[in-house]
Amino acid sequence: MRIDLGDLNAFVTVARAGGFREGARTSGASASGLSEAVRRLEEQVGVRLLHRTTRSVAPTEAGARLLERLGPALGEVEAALDVVNIFRDRPAGTLKLNVPVIAARLVLPAIVPGFLAAYPEIQLEIIAEDNFVDLLASGCDAGIRYDERLEQDMIAVPIGPRTQRFAVGAAPEYLARCGTPEHPRDLLSHRCLRGRFANRSLPPWEFVRDGETVRVEPNGPLVVSMSTAFDLLIATAIGGAGIATSFEELLRPHFETGALVPVLEDWWESFPGPFLYYPGRRLVPAPLRAFIDFVKAHPAQVGSA
């Protein structure tokens, strides 16, 4: 059975996008062209691959199994074709990265402009989300994550600040009204503004000083998604509603203006910075190799945002 590679790509595009219109938007193809390609593929394999409704498109059981196998296979085809890139003066093609929202905000702004200027023939696509994904199955070349979420078969390259901290702060008005905590356990009697990361329970607030670790689970009037609503968390703290914790880089500008005051600063927890990671079992595409080399060669631009 001879199957057109373009039809397979069309199926993967639509299945991942969850619809023909969204697939057309992300791929640059037409929705009608994608629909015709999928129809043609289904006729050739003899089974329905996608459930179609007026509102959504989702893989059938057969389609899901095909998608699971096709993702890595098509990635290998792209990697094989990418070999010709070494014969070009400059690498070209698409580099697709899956990164946490916080990395898109704090790490990449110091890197991306210089990289795109150095490699004008590379198109960089950033997928910012906090759910941990299978890179190959999702069609991404690499990702950014913290070390506790890296799989063992991945190659990891340091990117961004090598040490970060969670900071704690509150508005002067709040501290004047409610008092300033002197010890982490004092937070149990304060209104604390909390955040959770994707698909996780509310984490305790952890503090470290002189080898002593203290974990507390404070209460408060607000819980937000740390991946998308940290601005609301900070704004609420500035408004005097309670004590907030977040990445120090996000709170530092407000400490400098006086809108927030550092709380328990000598207890702030440090943790290792993020890593660029990618599968070690496949050929590294030329755009990814260029990005890795750029990150290694320009450490002064990393983490300066």
Secondary structure, DSSP 4 states (H G I P E B T S, - for coil): ----HHHHHHHHHHHHHTSHHHHHHHHSS-HHHHHHHHHHHHHHHTS--EEE-SS-EEE-HHHHHHHHHHHHHHHHHHHHHHGGGGGSSS--EEEEEEE-HHHHHHTGGGTHHHHHHH-TTEEEEEEE-SS---HHHHT-SEEEE-GGG--TTEEEEE-S-SEEEEEEEE-HHHHHHH---SSGGGGGGS-EEEEE-TT-PPPPEEEEETTEEEEE----SEEEETTT-HHHHHHHHHTTS-EEEEEHHHHHHHHHHTSSEE-SGGGPPEEE--EEEEETTSPPPHHHHHHHHHHHH-GGGTT--
